[in-house]
Amino acid sequence: MKTLVIYFSYSGNNQLLAEYLAKQMECDTCPIIEKKHRTMLTIILDMFFKRNPKIEPLAHTVSDYDHIILVAPIWDSKIANPMKSLLRREKESLPAYSFISLCGYERAGQKESILEQLSVLTGQAPKAVCELKICELFPPEQREQIKTISRFRVNSEDLVKFEMPINEFLKLINAVQ
């Protein structure tokens, strides 16, 4: 099965995850590149006003693949807007897909919200969804410190701590094949 990892990463955390997954699966990666650099303020305004940022064409054709792994942050229980822009644009040509995120923490009902957003945006349910929560890298007393967690930059050693859920995610994908 030919797999492509498409990712958006504002901070670099999800790029690291995408590259890790591509290495594990020995597959191609493709970044989502915004046409215009945005700041955190413009990202917040985009979320508030439900604006879709413009993105560059992908370097790969999604219909050339059997399975797409989507990697993007989750902001306020919502998929990052550049990923939403991609899904709207590629909806008709998108093959089977899965979604994984290196997010700060989970809010109540977040996973269900992500599943619904993906299904609505693509017209099909994902094969697998996984949320890796950065807050779990911190001691319990620091897990609710939003500024600390949102500013944290994951490294390769941190990803090893998520090895079990990543392996479960990859098993789900391989079971679908």
Residue frames relative to the residue before (quaternion, step in Angstrom):
aa qw qx qy qz dx dy dz
M 1.0000 0.0000 0.0000 0.0000 0.00 0.00 0.00
K 0.3149 -0.7523 0.5551 0.1633 3.56 -0.87 0.98
T 0.0716 -0.8225 0.5633 -0.0343 3.56 -0.61 1.22
L 0.1196 -0.7626 0.6328 0.0607 3.54 -1.18 0.74
V 0.2282 -0.7366 0.6210 0.1405 3.56 -1.03 0.86
I 0.0653 -0.7726 0.6315 0.0054 3.56 -0.67 1.17
Y 0.0155 0.8352 -0.5476 0.0482 3.56 -0.75 1.01
F 0.1331 -0.7013 0.6870 0.1360 3.45 -1.44 0.41
S 0.0597 0.7912 -0.6053 0.0630 3.54 -0.96 0.87
Y 0.2725 -0.7651 0.5631 0.1525 3.56 -0.70 1.09
S 0.7889 0.3381 -0.1533 0.4898 3.57 0.88 -0.97
G 0.5688 -0.5716 0.3972 0.4381 3.58 1.21 -0.41
N 0.5188 0.6600 -0.4132 0.3529 3.60 1.20 -0.38
N 0.7332 0.4161 -0.2484 0.4771 3.59 0.78 -0.97
Q 0.5568 0.5648 -0.3954 0.4633 3.60 1.19 -0.37
L 0.6410 0.5169 -0.3185 0.4696 3.57 0.95 -0.87
L 0.6453 0.5098 -0.3114 0.4762 3.58 0.98 -0.85
A 0.6545 0.5189 -0.3145 0.4510 3.61 0.90 -0.91
E 0.6702 0.4911 -0.2981 0.4700 3.57 0.92 -0.88
Y 0.6170 0.5361 -0.3320 0.4708 3.57 1.08 -0.74
L 0.6702 0.4949 -0.2968 0.4668 3.60 0.88 -0.94
A 0.6554 0.5152 -0.3132 0.4549 3.59 0.93 -0.89
K 0.6391 0.5094 -0.3253 0.4756 3.57 1.03 -0.72
Q 0.6530 0.5182 -0.3099 0.4571 3.59 0.95 -0.88
M 0.7676 0.3692 -0.1755 0.4937 3.57 0.97 -0.90
E 0.3110 -0.7690 0.4902 0.2675 3.55 1.34 -0.21
C 0.4787 0.6490 -0.4408 0.3942 3.55 0.75 1.11
D 0.6531 -0.5216 0.3966 0.3797 3.54 -1.37 0.15
T 0.1894 -0.7369 0.6315 0.1490 3.53 -1.34 0.41
C 0.0590 -0.7862 0.6151 0.0081 3.53 -1.21 0.55
P 0.2628 -0.7804 0.5428 0.1653 3.62 -0.57 1.07
I 0.3655 -0.6339 0.6230 0.2765 3.51 -1.32 0.43
I 0.0954 -0.8059 0.5843 0.0109 3.55 -0.64 1.15
E 0.3562 -0.7344 0.5424 0.1992 3.53 -0.78 1.07
K 0.5222 -0.6448 0.4599 0.3163 3.58 -1.06 0.74
K 0.7869 0.1827 -0.0675 0.5855 3.55 1.13 -0.67
H 0.4547 -0.6710 0.5065 0.2942 3.61 -0.90 0.89
R 0.1381 -0.7889 0.5965 0.0519 3.53 -0.96 0.95
T 0.3642 -0.6933 0.5763 0.2337 3.52 -1.25 0.54
M 0.6862 -0.4459 0.3517 0.4545 3.56 -1.25 0.11
L 0.6193 0.5401 -0.3497 0.4499 3.60 1.04 -0.69
T 0.6843 0.4602 -0.3070 0.4751 3.63 0.84 -0.85
I 0.5960 0.5486 -0.3630 0.4605 3.60 1.10 -0.59
I 0.6595 0.4974 -0.3027 0.4755 3.58 0.93 -0.90
L 0.6538 0.4996 -0.3130 0.4744 3.59 0.96 -0.81
D 0.6218 0.5330 -0.3361 0.4652 3.60 1.02 -0.77
M 0.6538 0.4994 -0.3144 0.4737 3.56 0.96 -0.84
F 0.6757 0.5107 -0.2955 0.4419 3.57 0.86 -0.96
F 0.7743 0.3319 -0.1676 0.5120 3.59 0.91 -0.96
K 0.4009 -0.7506 0.4400 0.2868 3.59 1.36 0.15
R 0.2843 0.7568 -0.5247 0.2666 3.53 0.95 0.98
N 0.3019 -0.7472 0.5673 0.1695 3.55 -1.12 0.71
P 0.3436 -0.7481 0.5218 0.2235 3.60 -0.55 1.07
K 0.4718 -0.6465 0.5172 0.3030 3.55 -1.17 0.61
I 0.1168 -0.7956 0.5931 0.0388 3.55 -1.01 0.88
E 0.5647 -0.5908 0.4663 0.3387 3.53 -1.27 0.53
P 0.5827 -0.5340 0.4499 0.4159 3.60 -1.21 0.33
L 0.5263 -0.6367 0.4611 0.3240 3.58 -1.10 0.68
A 0.5221 -0.6286 0.4809 0.3178 3.56 -1.22 0.53
H 0.7398 0.2994 -0.1870 0.5727 3.61 1.26 -0.35
T 0.4143 -0.6753 0.5518 0.2604 3.55 -1.28 0.46
V 0.4268 -0.7481 0.4420 0.2507 3.59 -0.47 1.17
S 0.6524 0.5325 -0.3281 0.4280 3.60 1.01 -0.68
D 0.5608 0.5889 -0.3858 0.4357 3.61 1.28 -0.12
Y 0.6965 0.4518 -0.2418 0.5022 3.59 1.31 -0.24
D 0.4770 -0.6682 0.5022 0.2715 3.53 -1.27 0.55
H 0.7950 0.0667 0.0021 0.6029 3.55 1.13 -0.70
I 0.1678 -0.7646 0.6172 0.0788 3.55 -1.05 0.86
I 0.1699 -0.7330 0.6482 0.1169 3.55 -1.01 0.87
L 0.1871 -0.7816 0.5911 0.0678 3.55 -0.68 1.18
V 0.0505 -0.7888 0.6123 -0.0174 3.56 -0.86 1.02
A 0.2568 0.7579 -0.5612 0.2114 3.58 -0.67 1.09
P 0.5559 -0.5917 0.4538 0.3673 3.56 -1.21 0.40
I 0.2963 -0.6848 0.6286 0.2191 3.50 -1.37 0.28
W 0.0723 -0.7964 0.6005 -0.0062 3.53 -0.72 1.14
D 0.8414 -0.0789 0.0162 0.5344 3.55 -0.65 1.14
S 0.6772 -0.5170 0.2529 0.4585 3.56 0.97 1.02
K 0.6275 0.4953 -0.3453 0.4916 3.57 1.20 0.51
I 0.5214 -0.6056 0.4960 0.3398 3.55 -1.16 0.68
A 0.5839 -0.5958 0.4198 0.3574 3.59 -0.99 0.85
N 0.5847 -0.6538 0.3690 0.3074 3.56 -0.87 1.02
P 0.6302 0.5182 -0.3787 0.4368 3.68 0.90 -0.62
M 0.6241 0.5090 -0.3445 0.4824 3.62 1.07 -0.62
K 0.6212 0.5282 -0.3412 0.4677 3.58 1.03 -0.75
S 0.6226 0.5341 -0.3394 0.4604 3.60 1.00 -0.79
L 0.6541 0.5088 -0.3110 0.4653 3.56 0.94 -0.86
L 0.6780 0.4994 -0.3013 0.4474 3.60 0.84 -0.94
R 0.6281 0.5164 -0.3408 0.4718 3.59 1.01 -0.70
R 0.6955 0.4837 -0.2747 0.4548 3.57 0.93 -0.90
E 0.7812 0.3600 -0.1637 0.4830 3.61 0.95 -0.89
K 0.2902 0.8182 -0.4677 0.1663 3.59 1.31 0.00
E 0.7232 0.4673 -0.2592 0.4376 3.58 0.78 -1.00
S 0.7608 0.3712 -0.2045 0.4916 3.60 1.05 -0.62
L 0.4764 0.7003 -0.4241 0.3205 3.59 1.27 -0.07
P 0.2925 -0.7411 0.5739 0.1895 3.61 -0.76 1.00
A 0.7570 -0.2533 0.2493 0.5483 3.59 -1.17 -0.48
Y 0.0127 -0.8178 0.5746 -0.0288 3.56 -1.02 0.76
S 0.1721 -0.7314 0.6482 0.1236 3.50 -1.42 0.31
F 0.2389 -0.7707 0.5780 0.1224 3.55 -1.25 0.44
I 0.0400 0.7715 -0.6338 0.0382 3.55 -1.03 0.87
S 0.0689 -0.8086 0.5843 -0.0014 3.55 -1.04 0.80
L 0.2434 -0.6801 0.6679 0.1792 3.46 -1.23 0.68
C 0.0512 0.8330 -0.5396 0.1110 3.55 -0.01 1.37
G 0.6737 -0.5203 0.3462 0.3944 3.56 -1.25 0.32
Y 0.7400 -0.2384 0.2180 0.5900 3.53 0.76 -1.10
E 0.4766 -0.6742 0.4852 0.2879 3.56 -1.24 0.14
R 0.2495 -0.7288 0.6187 0.1545 3.51 -1.07 0.85
A 0.6512 -0.5021 0.3801 0.4235 3.57 -1.20 0.39
G 0.8387 0.1696 -0.1557 0.4934 3.55 -0.88 0.99
Q 0.3815 0.7655 -0.4576 0.2431 3.59 1.26 0.08
K 0.6730 0.4993 -0.3188 0.4428 3.60 0.80 -0.92
E 0.6441 0.5129 -0.3143 0.4725 3.58 0.97 -0.83
S 0.6379 0.5254 -0.3156 0.4664 3.57 1.03 -0.83
I 0.6473 0.5073 -0.3140 0.4744 3.60 0.96 -0.84
L 0.6392 0.5215 -0.3239 0.4632 3.60 0.93 -0.86
E 0.6706 0.4939 -0.2977 0.4666 3.58 0.92 -0.90
Q 0.6451 0.5213 -0.3245 0.4547 3.60 0.92 -0.88
L 0.6647 0.5053 -0.3037 0.4590 3.58 0.90 -0.92
S 0.6706 0.5083 -0.2964 0.4518 3.57 0.90 -0.93
V 0.6639 0.4917 -0.2999 0.4770 3.58 0.97 -0.85
L 0.6889 0.5005 -0.2866 0.4390 3.60 0.87 -0.94
T 0.7903 0.3344 -0.1575 0.4887 3.59 0.99 -0.83
G 0.4177 -0.7030 0.4764 0.3230 3.57 1.15 -0.49
Q 0.7513 0.2493 -0.1866 0.5819 3.57 1.28 0.21
A 0.5053 -0.6480 0.4779 0.3104 3.56 -1.13 0.65
P 0.5003 -0.6330 0.4869 0.3346 3.59 -1.10 0.59
K 0.5419 -0.6156 0.4648 0.3335 3.57 -1.22 0.50
A 0.7853 -0.0342 0.0426 0.6168 3.57 1.14 -0.67
V 0.0813 -0.7617 0.6410 0.0485 3.55 -1.23 0.62
C 0.0318 0.7985 -0.5987 0.0543 3.56 -0.94 0.91
E 0.1278 -0.7657 0.6277 0.0580 3.53 -1.01 0.91
L 0.1318 -0.7617 0.6322 0.0532 3.55 -0.76 1.10
K 0.2060 -0.8341 0.5062 0.0744 3.55 -0.39 1.24
I 0.4351 -0.7174 0.4916 0.2331 3.55 -0.63 1.21
C 0.5921 0.5973 -0.3720 0.3927 3.61 1.01 -0.72
E 0.6142 0.5721 -0.3462 0.4191 3.59 1.15 -0.56
L 0.5844 0.5615 -0.3688 0.4552 3.59 1.30 -0.16
F 0.6733 0.4927 -0.2709 0.4802 3.57 1.31 -0.28
P 0.5820 -0.5405 0.4494 0.4088 3.59 -1.22 0.33
P 0.6843 -0.5290 0.3085 0.3959 3.62 -1.09 0.67
E 0.6776 0.5097 -0.3094 0.4305 3.62 0.92 -0.78
Q 0.7143 0.4205 -0.2577 0.4966 3.64 1.21 -0.28
R 0.4847 0.7273 -0.4007 0.2747 3.59 1.23 -0.18
E 0.7038 0.4227 -0.2717 0.5022 3.62 1.19 -0.26
Q 0.4919 0.6541 -0.4363 0.3739 3.62 1.25 0.15
I 0.3093 -0.8153 0.4638 0.1565 3.54 0.06 1.37
K 0.6729 0.4956 -0.3154 0.4496 3.62 0.82 -0.91
T 0.6547 0.5143 -0.3139 0.4564 3.58 0.91 -0.89
I 0.7012 0.4661 -0.2723 0.4658 3.57 0.83 -0.97
S 0.6886 0.4915 -0.2998 0.4410 3.61 0.87 -0.87
R 0.6960 0.4552 -0.2727 0.4838 3.60 1.13 -0.52
F 0.5132 0.6785 -0.4058 0.3340 3.58 1.23 -0.30
R 0.1784 -0.7676 0.6086 0.0927 3.56 -0.98 0.90
V 0.3603 -0.7538 0.5221 0.1711 3.52 -0.63 1.23
N 0.1499 -0.7624 0.6196 0.1111 3.55 -1.17 0.63
S 0.7491 -0.4087 0.2721 0.4447 3.58 -1.29 0.11
E 0.6449 0.5243 -0.3262 0.4503 3.59 1.01 -0.76
D 0.6157 0.5373 -0.3407 0.4649 3.58 1.11 -0.66
L 0.6371 0.5404 -0.3367 0.4344 3.60 0.97 -0.80
V 0.5817 0.5810 -0.3720 0.4309 3.59 1.09 -0.62
K 0.6258 0.5487 -0.3322 0.4439 3.59 1.09 -0.67
F 0.6937 0.4234 -0.2577 0.5226 3.58 1.28 -0.38
E 0.2883 0.8128 -0.4725 0.1813 3.57 1.28 0.22
M 0.6680 0.5158 -0.3149 0.4342 3.61 0.88 -0.88
P 0.7119 0.4149 -0.3002 0.4806 3.68 0.70 -0.87
I 0.6063 0.5379 -0.3654 0.4578 3.62 1.07 -0.60
N 0.6592 0.5013 -0.3078 0.4683 3.59 0.93 -0.85
E 0.6301 0.5182 -0.3312 0.4740 3.61 1.04 -0.73
F 0.6243 0.5343 -0.3183 0.4726 3.57 1.03 -0.84
L 0.6883 0.4743 -0.2812 0.4714 3.59 0.86 -0.95
K 0.6112 0.5380 -0.3504 0.4628 3.60 1.08 -0.63
L 0.6325 0.5265 -0.3261 0.4652 3.59 1.01 -0.81
I 0.6507 0.5069 -0.3108 0.4724 3.56 0.96 -0.84
N 0.6845 0.4813 -0.2879 0.4658 3.58 0.87 -0.93
A 0.6180 0.5403 -0.3505 0.4508 3.61 1.08 -0.60
V 0.6315 0.5421 -0.3213 0.4518 3.56 1.14 -0.66
Q 0.6014 0.5983 -0.3559 0.3921 3.55 1.06 -0.77
